[in-house]
Amino acid sequence: MSKDSSFLKFGDMICLYSDVADGYLSAIGHNHPNFIVQTVKDQTLATVPNQRSMVFQVLPKLTYTVSNGYRKLIQKKHKL
């Protein structure tokens, strides 16, 4: 284990827990902008049925912006 292993890095998979709402942040869908809180009061995280919706990957901000710009450039090129 490296000495910087306690720091969050790009590519890490994380779960976000809310003390206020007493649950984990969960995504509704891949392209849906809303989130919900999945409560796990008397359960361990291992017994929650939809665990995959609570796991997020840390990515650089420009990943989407760059791919979106590339897609627009390709579309523009095909129109010419």
C-alpha positions, 0 to 999 in steps of 0.5 A: 500500500502506498503512502498516499492510499488514503487520498481519493484518486481518479478511477476510485469507486466510492459510496456517499453516505449522508448522516442527515438523511441516514442513508447512502446517495443512490443514482436513479439512472445513468443519464438521470440528473436526480439522486435518492437516499437509500436508507440502510438502518438495520441492514449492512450494505452487503444486504442492500439489493441495489448496491450498484446504484450507490457506487460512483466512480471518480472521474475528471470533470473534463471527461464528459465535456471533451467527449461531448465536444468531440461528438459535436465535431464529428457530427459537424464534419459529416454534415459538410 
